[in-house]
Amino acid sequence: MSERDLRPLIGTAIASIVGTVAVLGYYGYLHIAKPVDALLLAEYTMLKTIPGEDYKVSLKPAEQVAQCVDGIVVLFDTKQKGLTGVLVNDQKRAVRCDFSQ
């Protein structure tokens, strides 16, 4: 039996993986998360509304806009274009939205 040299085969496999990752990164299909990506955008507080009682809020709107995406509240920042985030509570649970009512 003749023995085969596996070094070219291993080198080809490694080059293929590196090339694939490089192409995916170049075209934007690969995103490497950084610690800054998980920073707190802003803090929110829920104001409980009680019938018959007044509550006061600022006339100046927040810098974020919320939308319902796949049943989850997603925030889009109006000052920093491209900055989006999912609204979560203090236990990192996503806040859901429901339009059935």
Secondary structure, DSSP 8 states (H G I E B T S, - for coil): ------HHHHHHHHHHHHHHHHHHHHTT------GGGGS-----------TT------SS--SEEEEEETTEEEEEESSSTT-EEE-B-TTS-B-B-----
